[in-house]
């Protein structure tokens, strides 16, 4: 998104300069040219950023699997811990003090648990499943996607 923001700011600055040089009212043809310039530059910027991501995922499958699945697992645990903490906090506020909920149960975030989710997500769900599905299964079931290979 940093690349996109940089491209947007660059195009806006160029449009502002063109607007200033035209006395504040660019012609319809100039406005179309500015829009096409903006569209082509943002498109090229998006294309180069997407090409870099695509290249990363194609050339480094294990690293990309670890990164994707590890971050996803960590974020999911963060959401779960946050929602659980909010639920416990609201239960404590509504209670009359006779509940067995402890104040320690409302700790906002367990970073060790989150790192465990990150490692499990990255190592097993990411890297191990990448190897199992993309290297192991083709050895057992074949490499083709045609009907004969699938049905055999």
Secondary structure, 3 states (H helix, E strand, C coil): CHHHHHHHHHHHHHHHHHHHHCCCCCCHHHHHHHHHHHHHHHHHHHHHHHHHHHHHHHHCHHHHHHHHHHHHHHHHHHHHHHHHHHHHHHHHHHCCCCCCCCHHHHCCCCHHHHHHHHHHHHHHHHHHHHHHHHHHHHHHHCCCCCHHHHHC
